[in-house]
Amino acid sequence: MFPSFLPTAVGQLQEPAAIALAQSIQSHAIATPLANQPINTTYVHQGSGGVPILLIHGFDSSVLEFRRLLPLLAAKNETWAVDLLGFGFTERLADIEYSPTAIKTHLYYFWKTLINQPVILLGASMGGAAAIDFTLTYPEVVQKLVLMDSAGLQGGSPLSKFMFPPLDYYATEFLRSPKVRDRISRAAYKATHLASNDSVACAALHLQMPSWSKALITFTKSGGYRAFKRQKLAEINQPTLILWGDSDKILGTKGAKKFQSAIPNSKLSWIKDCGHIPHLEQPELTAEYILEFCSHQ
């Protein structure tokens, strides 16, 4: 059985890992300073033991992005994945200004409400920028940091120039197009055969949530995540693991060494024969690197 708050199209998923993770998605009303009412926040929680791992998805994505990685991590460590404010299946309230500041505020209160102990924070793609921002703001919450093909070296969004009426509507409808999402999916993998119709459907399921378009427009108009300067990255004191697909066509590969150079206590590990999404293309190898990093004192 799938949770009732998910779109009915969830029943069309075919990949066993996607079905299993979708069935395990929970929702909790998180009270924050952002609104007068709690925000129904969706997340997955599996496993036990060790320092909790908290997974943060990329732009216009959801916790389903971690369908292949999360169970591997949860076999050894308590593992969480959360849908960021304005994304995934988390509730999009009308009176919230969706921005990086709102995202980290909501994430903090999610952490405080349900986890409330230091975590190993992992961010993928835009989630990496969100993880950096969160770590710099709440360093006491983050014991270790994992950046996976992370954004954060270049600011803004290519969609931002289209975010005025009526082009803002057409920009989000462009992203809604199955052909566009299929093209993005194929670009994210090195092994393009993995970009199946089912994987595209999985990545697009959250588009059916109420106010998806409005929240995406508001977030993009906010400017999104701006580039972090080297001086700010140098303030990250936590041990940091940088994972990067050696064939990333979305962000390229130069950013990996730039992050390694800028973050003092960091280590870079390349994921071979892999594109922008190691957690979907090479989940076993990715989990191996992460769990090894987690086990070191």
ABEGO torsion letter per residue (X at the ends): XBBAABBAAAAABABAAAAAAAAABBBBBBBBAABABBBBBBBBBBEBEEBBBBBBBBBGBBAAAAAAAAAAAAAABBBBBBBBBGBEABBBBAABBBBAAAAAAAAAAAAAAAAGBBBBBBBBEAAAAAAAAAAAABAAABABBBBBGBBGABBEBAAAAABBOAAAAAAAAAAABAAAAAAAAAAABABAAABBAAAAAAAAAAAABBGAAAAAAAAAAAGEBBBBBAAAAAABABBBBBBBBAABAAAEAAAAAAAAAABABBBBBBBBGBBABAAAABAAAAAAAAAAAAABX
